[in-house]
Amino acid sequence: MRLATFTALAAAVSVVAALGSGAAFAQDKGKAPAKAAAAAGPMDQFFPALPYRTGAYAPNGVPWANGYADYLKMVNARDGGIGGVKITYEECETGYDTARGVECYERLKSKSGMGPASLFQPLSTGITFALTDKTWTDKIPLITAGYGRADSVEGEAFPFNFPLMGTYWDGADVLVQHIGKLNGGVDKLKGKKIALVYHDSPYGKEPIALLQERAKMHGYELLLLPVTHPGVEQKATWLQIRQQRPDYVFLWGWGVMNSTALKEAVATGYPREKMFGAWWSAAEPDVMPVAADAKGYSGLAMHGFGRTKVHEDILKYVHDKGQASGPKEEVGTVLYNRGMISAMLGVEGVRRAQERYGKKPLTGEQVRWGLENLALDQKKLDALGFTGLMKPLSTTCREHAGSHFARIQSWDGAKWNFTSDWYEADQQVIRPLIARTSAAYLADKKLQRRDCAKELSGG
């Protein structure tokens, strides 16, 4: 049975989770990193990870990390790995800090004794921005499911970035569509005032371009209200909201910033029914500290909550074996499901690549091919146990998101409920933005655009 080893490392905390057939996930702080890594082998498929279980963002980062790790353990225990190739997993604690995230990436991308690094999931837009340039030389894909660079949908400009399931431009577009529908059409937004209360970081700034574009189209006024990390001081922000009296508030927060915003809304009397959060601002840790006072608050949902067949397998093969990463109660919660789905997307990328390169440990460049040839239709999702959890997804060389859907979920004071059908982000609005910003990125970095047509023709 392989052991997972938690070892403090200089500026970051490294978590080694070699997931053997017994799916062990034990703690042992007494071993050095080299000895811990020895539990893995070059014949494993290595899944390095950059989560955060400590610091101001831990309440939101932990359930994601647990869902991610539990799914990989389940695949090893239930299936014997991916196509018979065992998964080895190692975490390096970033604390949601970009510099530490880059350090962790450099440490794990070619870890001695491990198999090839399959991919990275940075769980941070800031870290994603910092790592994107490195992917061109390292040739290791980044999965940024629901975060990262919005323009990285364009595979010709960002060959190793995969913002699977949608981007912040998709999410912002859906919010505008939704409040337009509430008002009888987006043309009725003219003269309205929308405040964006956002985390003052690459993450929080990412939706601004789309919201500004939509403001030009529909004539609403956009108020930009940044909140400094970690987001516990917002009184000045909400004083502005009380003075400006926006018709709607879009909350683009993370961690404690979200519950703090809701508490300030209560204190200033701003109606929660007029508040709509990003999908990183619409999970249980965001509303539970406010509980009934958050009633009426809504947010984006890029996938479902609750339990399905895949959760039954996680409970059977991981929790019932005493190998779980966290409490059973969190299984099926919003962020646990997002981590679990993110792990599934990585696993299926490897599985797809095995169809071309064989059932063996694959390099990051080989996994890239699998990720941009994903075909997760409803039949496949049902077979994986994900019925009702997400929309089908299909990627290509030039389409690295694969899906651009979201719906609205609302808090009733005790639980989330879906309160809209699925919306599809309007690519006629978004694609021109992607074309402009991706071209600017390539020019700024002096990089040569991929030619997908040439690659597909074998030229």
GUMITOR-520367 format. One record per residue (C-alpha): x, y, z. Coordinates in nm, 2 decimals. Layout:
# GUMITOR-520367
@px = X&py = Y&pz = Z .
...
END
This chain:
# GUMITOR-520367
@px = 0.00&py = 0.00&pz = 0.00 .
@px = 0.14&py = 0.34&pz = -0.10 .
@px = 0.14&py = 0.62&pz = 0.14 .
@px = 0.07&py = 0.99&pz = 0.10 .
@px = 0.33&py = 1.21&pz = 0.27 .
@px = 0.28&py = 1.56&pz = 0.39 .
@px = 0.62&py = 1.74&pz = 0.41 .
@px = 0.69&py = 2.10&pz = 0.49 .
@px = 0.91&py = 2.25&pz = 0.22 .
@px = 1.08&py = 2.59&pz = 0.25 .
@px = 0.83&py = 2.84&pz = 0.10 .
@px = 0.55&py = 2.59&pz = 0.03 .
@px = 0.40&py = 2.28&pz = 0.18 .
@px = 0.43&py = 1.98&pz = -0.05 .
@px = 0.17&py = 1.70&pz = -0.02 .
@px = 0.26&py = 1.37&pz = -0.18 .
@px = -0.03&py = 1.14&pz = -0.24 .
@px = 0.09&py = 0.83&pz = -0.42 .
@px = -0.25&py = 0.67&pz = -0.49 .
@px = -0.20&py = 0.29&pz = -0.50 .
@px = -0.46&py = 0.02&pz = -0.54 .
@px = -0.55&py = 0.07&pz = -0.17 .
@px = -0.59&py = 0.44&pz = -0.23 .
@px = -0.40&py = 0.53&pz = 0.08 .
@px = -0.38&py = 0.89&pz = 0.19 .
@px = -0.19&py = 0.89&pz = 0.52 .
@px = 0.01&py = 1.16&pz = 0.68 .
@px = 0.37&py = 1.12&pz = 0.77 .
@px = 0.57&py = 1.43&pz = 0.85 .
@px = 0.88&py = 1.24&pz = 0.94 .
@px = 1.00&py = 1.16&pz = 0.59 .
@px = 1.20&py = 1.37&pz = 0.36 .
@px = 1.06&py = 1.47&pz = 0.02 .
@px = 1.29&py = 1.23&pz = -0.17 .
@px = 1.18&py = 0.93&pz = 0.04 .
@px = 0.82&py = 1.03&pz = 0.00 .
@px = 0.84&py = 1.05&pz = -0.37 .
@px = 1.00&py = 0.71&pz = -0.38 .
@px = 0.65&py = 0.56&pz = -0.32 .
@px = 0.57&py = 0.65&pz = -0.68 .
@px = 0.74&py = 0.51&pz = -0.99 .
@px = 0.82&py = 0.61&pz = -1.35 .
@px = 0.54&py = 0.37&pz = -1.47 .
@px = 0.27&py = 0.58&pz = -1.30 .
@px = 0.08&py = 0.87&pz = -1.45 .
@px = 0.18&py = 1.17&pz = -1.24 .
@px = -0.09&py = 1.43&pz = -1.14 .
@px = 0.08&py = 1.72&pz = -0.97 .
@px = -0.15&py = 1.97&pz = -0.81 .
@px = -0.14&py = 2.33&pz = -0.68 .
@px = -0.42&py = 2.36&pz = -0.43 .
@px = -0.44&py = 2.56&pz = -0.11 .
@px = -0.55&py = 2.41&pz = 0.22 .
@px = -0.42&py = 2.70&pz = 0.44 .
@px = -0.46&py = 3.07&pz = 0.46 .
@px = -0.75&py = 3.31&pz = 0.39 .
@px = -0.89&py = 3.10&pz = 0.10 .
@px = -0.87&py = 2.76&pz = 0.27 .
@px = -1.25&py = 2.73&pz = 0.34 .
@px = -1.31&py = 2.74&pz = -0.03 .
@px = -0.99&py = 2.57&pz = -0.15 .
@px = -1.01&py = 2.27&pz = 0.08 .
@px = -1.34&py = 2.12&pz = -0.05 .
@px = -1.21&py = 2.16&pz = -0.41 .
@px = -0.89&py = 1.99&pz = -0.33 .
@px = -1.07&py = 1.70&pz = -0.15 .
@px = -1.30&py = 1.64&pz = -0.44 .
@px = -1.01&py = 1.64&pz = -0.68 .
@px = -0.80&py = 1.40&pz = -0.47 .
@px = -1.09&py = 1.17&pz = -0.39 .
@px = -1.18&py = 1.12&pz = -0.75 .
@px = -0.82&py = 1.02&pz = -0.84 .
@px = -0.82&py = 0.78&pz = -0.55 .
@px = -1.15&py = 0.63&pz = -0.66 .
@px = -1.02&py = 0.58&pz = -1.02 .
@px = -0.72&py = 0.39&pz = -0.88 .
@px = -0.92&py = 0.18&pz = -0.64 .
@px = -1.21&py = 0.10&pz = -0.87 .
@px = -1.05&py = 0.09&pz = -1.21 .
@px = -0.68&py = 0.02&pz = -1.13 .
@px = -0.59&py = 0.36&pz = -1.27 .
@px = -0.64&py = 0.49&pz = -1.62 .
@px = -0.62&py = 0.21&pz = -1.88 .
@px = -0.43&py = 0.01&pz = -1.62 .
@px = -0.18&py = 0.29&pz = -1.55 .
@px = -0.18&py = 0.39&pz = -1.18 .
@px = -0.22&py = 0.75&pz = -1.09 .
@px = 0.03&py = 0.92&pz = -0.86 .
@px = -0.08&py = 1.25&pz = -0.70 .
@px = 0.12&py = 1.52&pz = -0.53 .
@px = 0.00&py = 1.85&pz = -0.38 .
@px = 0.22&py = 2.15&pz = -0.33 .
@px = 0.05&py = 2.41&pz = -0.11 .
@px = 0.04&py = 2.75&pz = -0.27 .
@px = -0.17&py = 2.95&pz = -0.02 .
@px = -0.33&py = 3.12&pz = -0.33 .
@px = 0.00&py = 3.30&pz = -0.37 .
@px = 0.13&py = 3.35&pz = -0.73 .
@px = 0.50&py = 3.33&pz = -0.64 .
@px = 0.45&py = 3.02&pz = -0.44 .
@px = 0.24&py = 2.87&pz = -0.71 .
@px = 0.52&py = 2.92&pz = -0.96 .
@px = 0.77&py = 2.77&pz = -0.72 .
@px = 0.55&py = 2.47&pz = -0.67 .
@px = 0.51&py = 2.42&pz = -1.04 .
@px = 0.89&py = 2.43&pz = -1.10 .
@px = 0.94&py = 2.18&pz = -0.82 .
@px = 0.68&py = 1.93&pz = -0.95 .
@px = 0.70&py = 1.96&pz = -1.33 .
@px = 0.99&py = 1.71&pz = -1.35 .
@px = 0.99&py = 1.55&pz = -1.01 .
@px = 1.26&py = 1.29&pz = -0.97 .
@px = 1.13&py = 0.94&pz = -0.94 .
@px = 0.78&py = 1.03&pz = -1.07 .
@px = 0.63&py = 0.94&pz = -1.40 .
@px = 0.57&py = 1.22&pz = -1.66 .
@px = 0.37&py = 1.52&pz = -1.54 .
@px = 0.03&py = 1.49&pz = -1.70 .
@px = -0.10&py = 1.84&pz = -1.65 .
@px = -0.14&py = 2.11&pz = -1.38 .
@px = -0.46&py = 2.26&pz = -1.24 .
@px = -0.34&py = 2.58&pz = -1.07 .
@px = -0.68&py = 2.68&pz = -0.90 .
@px = -0.58&py = 3.04&pz = -0.94 .
@px = -0.61&py = 3.29&pz = -1.23 .
@px = -0.30&py = 3.47&pz = -1.11 .
@px = -0.09&py = 3.15&pz = -1.11 .
@px = -0.24&py = 3.06&pz = -1.45 .
@px = -0.12&py = 3.39&pz = -1.59 .
@px = 0.23&py = 3.33&pz = -1.45 .
@px = 0.25&py = 2.98&pz = -1.59 .
@px = 0.10&py = 3.03&pz = -1.93 .
@px = 0.43&py = 3.15&pz = -2.09 .
@px = 0.61&py = 2.85&pz = -1.94 .
@px = 0.38&py = 2.60&pz = -2.11 .
@px = 0.52&py = 2.68&pz = -2.46 .
@px = 0.86&py = 2.54&pz = -2.36 .
@px = 0.76&py = 2.29&pz = -2.09 .
@px = 0.47&py = 2.15&pz = -2.30 .
@px = 0.26&py = 2.06&pz = -2.00 .
@px = -0.11&py = 2.15&pz = -2.02 .
@px = -0.30&py = 2.37&pz = -1.77 .
@px = -0.66&py = 2.28&pz = -1.70 .
@px = -0.84&py = 2.59&pz = -1.57 .
@px = -1.20&py = 2.47&pz = -1.54 .
@px = -1.40&py = 2.78&pz = -1.49 .
@px = -1.11&py = 3.02&pz = -1.43 .
@px = -0.78&py = 3.14&pz = -1.59 .
@px = -0.75&py = 3.35&pz = -1.90 .
@px = -1.07&py = 3.40&pz = -2.09 .
@px = -0.89&py = 3.43&pz = -2.42 .
@px = -0.71&py = 3.09&pz = -2.37 .
@px = -1.02&py = 2.93&pz = -2.54 .
@px = -0.82&py = 3.00&pz = -2.86 .
@px = -0.60&py = 2.69&pz = -2.90 .
@px = -0.39&py = 2.85&pz = -3.17 .
@px = -0.27&py = 3.12&pz = -2.94 .
@px = -0.27&py = 2.91&pz = -2.62 .
@px = -0.19&py = 2.56&pz = -2.72 .
@px = -0.15&py = 2.42&pz = -2.36 .
@px = -0.43&py = 2.62&pz = -2.18 .
@px = -0.77&py = 2.45&pz = -2.13 .
@px = -1.04&py = 2.67&pz = -1.97 .
@px = -1.27&py = 2.37&pz = -1.98 .
@px = -1.64&py = 2.42&pz = -1.92 .
@px = -1.63&py = 2.80&pz = -1.97 .
@px = -1.45&py = 3.12&pz = -1.88 .
@px = -1.52&py = 3.44&pz = -1.68 .
@px = -1.63&py = 3.61&pz = -2.00 .
@px = -1.89&py = 3.33&pz = -2.05 .
@px = -2.00&py = 3.37&pz = -1.69 .
@px = -2.03&py = 3.75&pz = -1.71 .
@px = -2.22&py = 3.72&pz = -2.04 .
@px = -2.47&py = 3.48&pz = -1.88 .
@px = -2.53&py = 3.72&pz = -1.59 .
@px = -2.60&py = 4.00&pz = -1.83 .
@px = -2.84&py = 3.78&pz = -2.02 .
@px = -3.01&py = 3.68&pz = -1.70 .
@px = -3.08&py = 4.02&pz = -1.56 .
@px = -3.18&py = 4.12&pz = -1.92 .
@px = -3.44&py = 3.85&pz = -1.91 .
@px = -3.56&py = 3.96&pz = -1.56 .
@px = -3.62&py = 4.31&pz = -1.71 .
@px = -3.79&py = 4.19&pz = -2.03 .
@px = -3.49&py = 4.18&pz = -2.26 .
@px = -3.13&py = 4.31&pz = -2.27 .
@px = -3.25&py = 4.62&pz = -2.45 .
@px = -3.43&py = 4.72&pz = -2.12 .
@px = -3.09&py = 4.74&pz = -1.94 .
@px = -3.04&py = 5.09&pz = -2.09 .
@px = -3.00&py = 5.34&pz = -1.81 .
@px = -2.95&py = 5.07&pz = -1.55 .
@px = -2.66&py = 5.07&pz = -1.32 .
@px = -2.46&py = 4.75&pz = -1.24 .
@px = -2.18&py = 4.75&pz = -0.98 .
@px = -1.90&py = 4.49&pz = -1.01 .
@px = -1.76&py = 4.42&pz = -0.66 .
@px = -1.45&py = 4.23&pz = -0.75 .
@px = -1.14&py = 4.08&pz = -0.59 .
@px = -0.85&py = 4.31&pz = -0.69 .
@px = -0.65&py = 4.04&pz = -0.86 .
@px = -0.63&py = 3.89&pz = -1.21 .
@px = -0.93&py = 3.67&pz = -1.12 .
@px = -1.15&py = 3.96&pz = -1.02 .
@px = -1.04&py = 4.18&pz = -1.32 .
@px = -1.10&py = 3.92&pz = -1.58 .
@px = -1.48&py = 3.98&pz = -1.64 .
@px = -1.44&py = 4.36&pz = -1.68 .
@px = -1.37&py = 4.35&pz = -2.06 .
@px = -1.68&py = 4.16&pz = -2.13 .
@px = -1.90&py = 4.37&pz = -1.90 .
@px = -1.77&py = 4.69&pz = -2.07 .
@px = -1.84&py = 4.55&pz = -2.41 .
@px = -2.19&py = 4.46&pz = -2.31 .
@px = -2.23&py = 4.81&pz = -2.15 .
@px = -2.15&py = 4.96&pz = -2.49 .
@px = -2.41&py = 4.74&pz = -2.66 .
@px = -2.70&py = 4.78&pz = -2.41 .
@px = -2.64&py = 5.12&pz = -2.25 .
@px = -2.60&py = 5.03&pz = -1.88 .
@px = -2.36&py = 5.20&pz = -1.65 .
@px = -2.08&py = 4.98&pz = -1.50 .
@px = -1.94&py = 5.07&pz = -1.16 .
@px = -1.61&py = 4.90&pz = -1.09 .
@px = -1.54&py = 4.85&pz = -0.71 .
@px = -1.22&py = 4.66&pz = -0.64 .
@px = -1.17&py = 4.49&pz = -0.30 .
@px = -0.82&py = 4.44&pz = -0.16 .
@px = -0.70&py = 4.09&pz = -0.07 .
@px = -0.83&py = 3.90&pz = 0.13 .
@px = -1.16&py = 4.10&pz = 0.13 .
@px = -1.25&py = 4.14&pz = 0.49 .
@px = -1.25&py = 4.52&pz = 0.48 .
@px = -1.54&py = 4.63&pz = 0.25 .
@px = -1.71&py = 4.91&pz = 0.44 .
@px = -1.59&py = 5.18&pz = 0.20 .
@px = -1.71&py = 4.96&pz = -0.09 .
@px = -2.06&py = 4.92&pz = 0.05 .
@px = -2.08&py = 5.29&pz = 0.14 .
@px = -2.03&py = 5.36&pz = -0.23 .
@px = -2.30&py = 5.11&pz = -0.31 .
@px = -2.54&py = 5.28&pz = -0.07 .
@px = -2.46&py = 5.62&pz = -0.23 .
@px = -2.46&py = 5.50&pz = -0.59 .
@px = -2.77&py = 5.28&pz = -0.55 .
@px = -2.69&py = 5.03&pz = -0.84 .
@px = -2.98&py = 4.83&pz = -0.97 .
@px = -2.77&py = 4.51&pz = -0.95 .
@px = -2.44&py = 4.40&pz = -0.78 .
@px = -2.23&py = 4.14&pz = -0.95 .
@px = -2.00&py = 3.98&pz = -0.68 .
@px = -1.67&py = 3.85&pz = -0.82 .
@px = -1.51&py = 3.74&pz = -0.49 .
@px = -1.33&py = 3.44&pz = -0.34 .
@px = -1.29&py = 3.30&pz = 0.01 .
@px = -1.39&py = 3.52&pz = 0.30 .
@px = -1.46&py = 3.81&pz = 0.06 .
@px = -1.79&py = 3.66&pz = -0.04 .
@px = -1.95&py = 3.61&pz = 0.30 .
@px = -1.81&py = 3.95&pz = 0.41 .
@px = -1.99&py = 4.11&pz = 0.11 .
@px = -2.32&py = 3.95&pz = 0.20 .
@px = -2.28&py = 4.06&pz = 0.56 .
@px = -2.22&py = 4.42&pz = 0.44 .
@px = -2.52&py = 4.40&pz = 0.21 .
@px = -2.73&py = 4.30&pz = 0.51 .
@px = -2.58&py = 4.59&pz = 0.72 .
@px = -2.65&py = 4.85&pz = 0.45 .
@px = -2.99&py = 4.71&pz = 0.35 .
@px = -2.90&py = 4.62&pz = 0.00 .
@px = -3.14&py = 4.35&pz = -0.13 .
@px = -2.98&py = 4.02&pz = -0.17 .
@px = -3.23&py = 3.95&pz = -0.46 .
@px = -3.03&py = 4.21&pz = -0.66 .
@px = -2.70&py = 4.04&pz = -0.60 .
@px = -2.55&py = 3.78&pz = -0.84 .
@px = -2.22&py = 3.61&pz = -0.78 .
@px = -1.96&py = 3.44&pz = -1.00 .
@px = -1.95&py = 3.06&pz = -0.98 .
@px = -1.66&py = 3.11&pz = -0.73 .
@px = -1.89&py = 3.32&pz = -0.52 .
@px = -2.18&py = 3.08&pz = -0.50 .
@px = -2.08&py = 2.78&pz = -0.28 .
@px = -2.17&py = 2.67&pz = 0.07 .
@px = -1.88&py = 2.85&pz = 0.24 .
@px = -1.99&py = 3.18&pz = 0.09 .
@px = -2.35&py = 3.18&pz = 0.23 .
@px = -2.34&py = 2.96&pz = 0.54 .
@px = -2.18&py = 3.23&pz = 0.76 .
@px = -2.47&py = 3.45&pz = 0.67 .
@px = -2.73&py = 3.17&pz = 0.66 .
@px = -3.09&py = 3.30&pz = 0.65 .
@px = -2.98&py = 3.66&pz = 0.59 .
@px = -2.83&py = 3.55&pz = 0.26 .
@px = -3.18&py = 3.44&pz = 0.14 .
@px = -3.24&py = 3.56&pz = -0.21 .
@px = -2.88&py = 3.58&pz = -0.31 .
@px = -2.80&py = 3.41&pz = -0.64 .
@px = -2.49&py = 3.30&pz = -0.83 .
@px = -2.37&py = 3.13&pz = -1.14 .
@px = -2.36&py = 2.75&pz = -1.16 .
@px = -2.14&py = 2.58&pz = -1.42 .
@px = -2.24&py = 2.24&pz = -1.29 .
@px = -2.47&py = 2.07&pz = -1.04 .
@px = -2.46&py = 2.01&pz = -0.67 .
@px = -2.58&py = 1.71&pz = -0.48 .
@px = -2.49&py = 1.34&pz = -0.53 .
@px = -2.51&py = 1.11&pz = -0.83 .
@px = -2.37&py = 0.77&pz = -0.92 .
@px = -2.01&py = 0.89&pz = -0.91 .
@px = -2.05&py = 1.00&pz = -0.55 .
@px = -2.17&py = 0.65&pz = -0.46 .
@px = -1.85&py = 0.51&pz = -0.60 .
@px = -1.64&py = 0.77&pz = -0.41 .
@px = -1.82&py = 0.68&pz = -0.09 .
@px = -1.77&py = 0.30&pz = -0.16 .
@px = -1.41&py = 0.30&pz = -0.27 .
@px = -1.27&py = 0.59&pz = -0.08 .
@px = -1.47&py = 0.69&pz = 0.22 .
@px = -1.58&py = 0.34&pz = 0.33 .
@px = -1.21&py = 0.23&pz = 0.30 .
@px = -1.10&py = 0.51&pz = 0.54 .
@px = -0.90&py = 0.69&pz = 0.26 .
@px = -1.11&py = 1.01&pz = 0.22 .
@px = -0.95&py = 1.35&pz = 0.21 .
@px = -1.22&py = 1.51&pz = 0.41 .
@px = -1.56&py = 1.46&pz = 0.58 .
@px = -1.83&py = 1.26&pz = 0.42 .
@px = -2.07&py = 1.56&pz = 0.46 .
@px = -1.89&py = 1.77&pz = 0.20 .
@px = -1.93&py = 1.50&pz = -0.07 .
@px = -2.18&py = 1.66&pz = -0.32 .
@px = -2.13&py = 2.02&pz = -0.22 .
@px = -2.06&py = 2.28&pz = -0.48 .
@px = -1.68&py = 2.31&pz = -0.45 .
@px = -1.63&py = 1.94&pz = -0.38 .
@px = -1.81&py = 1.86&pz = -0.70 .
@px = -1.60&py = 2.12&pz = -0.89 .
@px = -1.28&py = 1.96&pz = -0.78 .
@px = -1.41&py = 1.61&pz = -0.86 .
@px = -1.52&py = 1.73&pz = -1.21 .
@px = -1.18&py = 1.89&pz = -1.26 .
@px = -1.01&py = 1.56&pz = -1.18 .
@px = -1.24&py = 1.38&pz = -1.41 .
@px = -1.16&py = 1.61&pz = -1.70 .
@px = -0.79&py = 1.54&pz = -1.65 .
@px = -0.84&py = 1.17&pz = -1.63 .
@px = -1.05&py = 1.17&pz = -1.94 .
@px = -0.79&py = 1.38&pz = -2.12 .
@px = -0.53&py = 1.11&pz = -2.04 .
@px = -0.77&py = 0.83&pz = -2.13 .
@px = -0.84&py = 1.00&pz = -2.47 .
@px = -0.46&py = 1.04&pz = -2.53 .
@px = -0.41&py = 0.67&pz = -2.46 .
@px = -0.62&py = 0.59&pz = -2.76 .
@px = -0.36&py = 0.75&pz = -2.97 .
@px = -0.03&py = 0.69&pz = -2.78 .
@px = -0.10&py = 0.36&pz = -2.59 .
@px = -0.18&py = 0.26&pz = -2.24 .
@px = 0.14&py = 0.38&pz = -2.07 .
@px = 0.25&py = 0.69&pz = -1.88 .
@px = 0.21&py = 0.98&pz = -2.12 .
@px = 0.40&py = 1.31&pz = -2.15 .
@px = 0.23&py = 1.65&pz = -2.11 .
@px = 0.24&py = 1.70&pz = -2.48 .
@px = 0.07&py = 1.37&pz = -2.54 .
@px = -0.20&py = 1.46&pz = -2.28 .
@px = -0.25&py = 1.79&pz = -2.46 .
@px = -0.37&py = 1.60&pz = -2.77 .
@px = -0.62&py = 1.41&pz = -2.55 .
@px = -0.75&py = 1.73&pz = -2.39 .
@px = -0.81&py = 1.90&pz = -2.73 .
@px = -0.99&py = 1.59&pz = -2.86 .
@px = -1.23&py = 1.54&pz = -2.57 .
@px = -1.58&py = 1.41&pz = -2.66 .
@px = -1.78&py = 1.39&pz = -2.34 .
@px = -2.13&py = 1.35&pz = -2.48 .
@px = -2.43&py = 1.27&pz = -2.26 .
@px = -2.38&py = 0.90&pz = -2.30 .
@px = -2.02&py = 0.92&pz = -2.19 .
@px = -2.11&py = 1.14&pz = -1.89 .
@px = -2.38&py = 0.89&pz = -1.79 .
@px = -2.14&py = 0.61&pz = -1.81 .
@px = -1.89&py = 0.80&pz = -1.59 .
@px = -2.17&py = 0.86&pz = -1.33 .
@px = -2.20&py = 1.23&pz = -1.39 .
@px = -2.57&py = 1.23&pz = -1.50 .
@px = -2.72&py = 1.57&pz = -1.43 .
@px = -2.39&py = 1.73&pz = -1.30 .
@px = -2.27&py = 1.90&pz = -1.62 .
@px = -2.33&py = 1.98&pz = -1.98 .
@px = -2.17&py = 1.77&pz = -2.25 .
@px = -1.83&py = 1.90&pz = -2.36 .
@px = -1.63&py = 1.87&pz = -2.68 .
@px = -1.30&py = 2.03&pz = -2.76 .
@px = -1.09&py = 2.09&pz = -3.07 .
@px = -0.75&py = 2.24&pz = -3.16 .
@px = -0.91&py = 2.58&pz = -3.17 .
@px = -1.18&py = 2.54&pz = -2.90 .
@px = -1.02&py = 2.47&pz = -2.57 .
@px = -1.33&py = 2.53&pz = -2.34 .
@px = -1.56&py = 2.27&pz = -2.50 .
@px = -1.87&py = 2.42&pz = -2.34 .
@px = -2.00&py = 2.77&pz = -2.26 .
@px = -2.31&py = 2.71&pz = -2.04 .
@px = -2.42&py = 2.83&pz = -1.70 .
@px = -2.74&py = 2.86&pz = -1.51 .
@px = -2.85&py = 3.05&pz = -1.19 .
@px = -2.88&py = 2.90&pz = -0.85 .
@px = -3.03&py = 3.08&pz = -0.55 .
@px = -3.00&py = 3.05&pz = -0.18 .
@px = -3.32&py = 3.00&pz = 0.01 .
@px = -3.17&py = 3.05&pz = 0.35 .
@px = -3.07&py = 2.69&pz = 0.40 .
@px = -2.98&py = 2.54&pz = 0.06 .
@px = -2.92&py = 2.61&pz = -0.30 .
@px = -3.19&py = 2.57&pz = -0.57 .
@px = -3.16&py = 2.61&pz = -0.94 .
@px = -3.38&py = 2.91&pz = -1.05 .
@px = -3.31&py = 2.92&pz = -1.43 .
@px = -3.25&py = 2.70&pz = -1.72 .
@px = -2.91&py = 2.68&pz = -1.89 .
@px = -2.79&py = 2.99&pz = -2.07 .
@px = -2.53&py = 2.97&pz = -2.34 .
@px = -2.28&py = 3.25&pz = -2.35 .
@px = -2.30&py = 3.45&pz = -2.67 .
@px = -1.99&py = 3.37&pz = -2.87 .
@px = -2.08&py = 3.64&pz = -3.13 .
@px = -2.00&py = 3.89&pz = -2.85 .
@px = -1.71&py = 3.70&pz = -2.69 .
@px = -1.52&py = 3.56&pz = -3.00 .
@px = -1.41&py = 3.91&pz = -3.12 .
@px = -1.27&py = 3.99&pz = -2.78 .
@px = -1.08&py = 3.66&pz = -2.78 .
@px = -0.95&py = 3.73&pz = -3.13 .
@px = -0.82&py = 4.08&pz = -3.03 .
@px = -0.66&py = 3.98&pz = -2.69 .
@px = -0.51&py = 3.66&pz = -2.81 .
@px = -0.35&py = 3.83&pz = -3.10 .
@px = -0.22&py = 4.10&pz = -2.87 .
@px = -0.07&py = 3.83&pz = -2.64 .
@px = 0.11&py = 3.66&pz = -2.93 .
@px = 0.25&py = 3.99&pz = -3.05 .
@px = 0.36&py = 4.10&pz = -2.70 .
@px = 0.54&py = 3.77&pz = -2.63 .
@px = 0.67&py = 3.75&pz = -2.99 .
@px = 0.52&py = 3.40&pz = -3.03 .
@px = 0.42&py = 3.22&pz = -3.35 .
@px = 0.05&py = 3.13&pz = -3.38 .
@px = -0.02&py = 2.76&pz = -3.42 .
@px = -0.18&py = 2.65&pz = -3.75 .
@px = -0.45&py = 2.41&pz = -3.65 .
@px = -0.56&py = 2.35&pz = -4.01 .
@px = -0.21&py = 2.25&pz = -4.10 .
@px = -0.17&py = 2.02&pz = -3.80 .
@px = -0.50&py = 1.85&pz = -3.87 .
@px = -0.41&py = 1.80&pz = -4.24 .
@px = -0.08&py = 1.64&pz = -4.13 .
@px = 0.12&py = 1.92&pz = -4.30 .
END
